Amino acid sequence: MRATRLGGVFLGAVLLAQMVPAQGGEGAATVAEGPFTQGECLECHGVRDPALVARWRAGPHAAKADCVACHGERHGALPIARKDTACTGCHAGTVAHSYATSKHGVLVRIGRPDWTQPLSRGNYRAPGCAYCHQHEADHGDTMDPRRGPAVRDWACSACHAPRYVREQLAAGERLADIARLKLAEAQGVAARHPDGAAGLADLLEAAERHVRNVRLGAGHQSPDYQWWHGQPALDGDLIRLRGAVAQALREGVAAKQSTGETGPNQSPAAGTHQGP
């Protein structure tokens, strides 16, 4: 735990409030550099910008990431919070990789953005993580589907024509629908296993993971995750599931035949569809 400074959180916030001048004030005092604790951040910004703090509290980060985790301990760190590295430390694995391999991710890496610019329309050639998910200093999640399509349309239409945005979002929904249909089929195939679907948990887990890859690929515009790590991977899951179920059914019939419980001419898949 960091040592208490300036007699505690409240006193630190009061001093900050006294030092922060009105915007554009002549001879304005400079805000203290810090470092600051999470409590000091909330004490001061809760007065200066209560709407921003309220959005953060209602968003997905409040329970997992505080102000210091993204912005650092000192003032003047906004460029750090806008960089992709501020996000990928927590959102690692397939989330970060699907973005890094996307068209947007590649353009950000080669474009060398000016991270001192606000996350607003027209300031970036390609969007980083925060540009889309924290657009215009939104401390919730701009891309959360529960926010409705208008919010996503606004962020995307800064670079793309509105019709193109609608078409791409609709195409992504279709990709995700197809992936969900394949997952439902996989679950139906697994349910026919003599021991139930529990015996195929690893294959079903892979299918669920590949459905998520399709969603990430569609959202991040990453062809590798839409296809190579997504739809074809799901097709492979289905092939393996069908093969595992067919083999288990054959082995079950063979075991019964060896004990005389079934006739030698009975089909291993009698009464059960075994087609692909």
N, C-alpha and C positions, 0 to 999 in steps of 0.2 A: 504494500500500500504506500502511495506517495506521501511524504511528510506534508502536514497542513501548512499552507503559506498565508501570510498576511492576516493571521488570526482567524482563519476559517473561510469556508465557502461563501458565506453571506458577505463578509467584509470584502473579499476579493471581488465579488459581483458589484458591490456598491462602488468600489474604486474604479472598476471598469466603466460603469455607467457614468461616473463623473468625468472620465477621460475621453469618452466617445463624444465628439462634437456633432452638431447638425451637419448634414451633408453640404459640402461646399463652403463651410464656415471659414472666414479668413483667420489665419493664425491658429488653425485647428491643432489641438494636441494630438499626439500619436497614441493609438491604442497600445497598451502594454503588450510586450511580445509574448509573455508566458514564461514557462509552461503553465498550462491550466489542467484542472481535473474535469471529469465529466460533470460533476455537480456544479462547478463554476461556469461551465459552458451553458448549462440549462438555466442557471440563475440569471445570467446576463441576457441570453438570447430569448428566454421566456418573456422578458420585458420588451426587448428591442423588436422581436419578430415572433410573436406568439403563434401566428398561423403556421410558420415554418416548423416550429417545435411540435405543434399539434399534428401536422402531416407526418412528421417523423414518428411520433408516438403511435399513430394509426397504421403505419406501414410495416413491412416485413422485417426491417432492421432493428426496431426498438428492442426486441427480445434477444437479439443476437449480436448486434454491433452498435457500440456507442459512438459519440461524436469523435472521440480521440482515436478510435480504431480506423476511421476513414480520413479524418482531417489532420491527425497528428495533435501534438500538445501545444503547438504555437500558432499564433496568428500568421496570416500571409501564406497559408498552406493550401489554399484553394486549388492551385494547379496540381498538387499531389492527389487530391481527392477526385479530380477529373480524369486522371490517367487510368488506363485499364488495369495497371498493376495494383491499384487500390482495391479492385474488385476480385481479381484472380487469386489473391492470397486466400480468400475464403471460398470463392466459387471456382474451385479447381476441377480437374478431371474432365469429363465429357462436356460440361458447360463451357469451360474456358477453351477447350480444344475445338469444339464445334464453331465457336466464334472466331478463333484464331485462323481456322481454315476456310472461313467464309469470305465472300467478296469484300464485305465491309472491313473485316479484320485485316485482310491483306493490304487494303488501301490505307488503313490507319498506320500500319507498320511502315509502309514505304513513303507515306505522305508527311511524316514528321509534323503533327499538328501543333499549333500554338495553344498549349494547355492553359495559358493565362486568360484566354477568351471565355466568357460565360457560355454555358451549355444552351445556346439559343440558336434560332434559325439563321442560317447563312454564315455561321462562324467556323464551320468545319466542312472539309471536303467529303469526309466519310465519318460515320458515327462510331465513337467508341462505346464501351459498355454504359458509362454514365450518361452519354448524350441521349440514348434511347430510354434507359430505365430511370434516369433522374432528370428528365428533360426540363429545361428552364427552372432548375433548382427545386424540382418536385422531389421531396424527400420521402415519398411513398414508393410506388413502382408504376411508372407511366405505361409500361407494357402489360400490366396485369389485366387479363381478359375481363375481369369483373368491373374494370373502369369503363368498359364499353368501347366500341370501335372508333368513336369520334376522337378519343384521346390518342390512340395509335395513329389514326389517319393524319392528325395534326403534326405529330412528330415526323412521320415519314414524308409528308408532302412538302417539307422544307427543301427536299432534294428531288423528289419524284412527282410526276403528274398525278393528280387525284385518281384518275381512272386506272393508271398503272398500279397505284397502291391498292386499290380495291381488288384488282385482278390477282395480285400477288398474295394478298391475305386470303382470298377465296381459294386460290390454288393450294395454299398451305393447309387450309381446313380440309380440302379434299384428300390431300396426302395423309393427314392425321386420321381421317375417317377410314381410309383403306387399311391403314396400320391397325386400327382398333378392330376392324372386321377380321383381320388375320389373327389377332390375338384371341378373339372370341372363338374362331375356328380351332386354334391350338388348344384352348381350354376344353372344347368339345371332344377333340381327339383324345386328349389325356384322360378324360373321364371314362373312356372305354377300356382303359388298362385294367386287367384283372384285379390289381391291388389298389385301384383308384388313382387319382391324379397325384397323390402324395409321393408316389414312387418316381414321378417325373418332375419334381419340384425344381431341379436345376435347369431343365430345359424350359420350363415355364418362366422361370426367373429371367433366363436369357431373352425370351420373347418379350417380356415386359420392358426389359432394358432397351431392346431394339425399337420398341414403340416410342420410348422416350427419345431415342436418337432421331427418329423421324420428326418428332415435334421440335426438337432443338434445331435440326437441319432446316426445317421450314421457317422457324422464327428467326434464325440467324442467317438465312440464305446461304447455307453451306451444302453444296451438292454432295460432298462426301458423306455427310450425315443423313441427308435425305435418301440416298441410294446405297452407297457401298456399306455404310454402317447401319442402314435402316431397312428399306424395303427388301433388298435381296437377302439380308441377314435374317429377316423374318421368314422369308421363303425357305431358307435353310433350316430354321427352327421347326417349321411344319414338316419338312421331309424327315428330319430326325425323330420327331414325335411319332409320325405315322409308322416309321420303321420300328421304333421301340415297342409300340403297341402291337403291331403285327407279329413281331418276334415273341412277345409275351403270350399272345393268344396261341401261336403255334406250339410253344413249349408247354402250355397248359394242356392242349389236346394230346400232345405226345405223351405227357405224363399220365393222362387218363388211359390212353391206349395201352401203355406198358402195364397198367394195373387191371386192365380189362374192363374199365368203366365205360368205354365207348367203343363203337365198332370201328374196324380198320378202315372202312371206306368213308367215314364221316369227315366232312370238310373241316379243316381247322377253324374256319371262320363261319361255320354254319349259323345262319340267322343274323350275321353281322356283316355290314358293308365294310369291305377292306380296300376299296379303291382309293386312289390318291385324292 
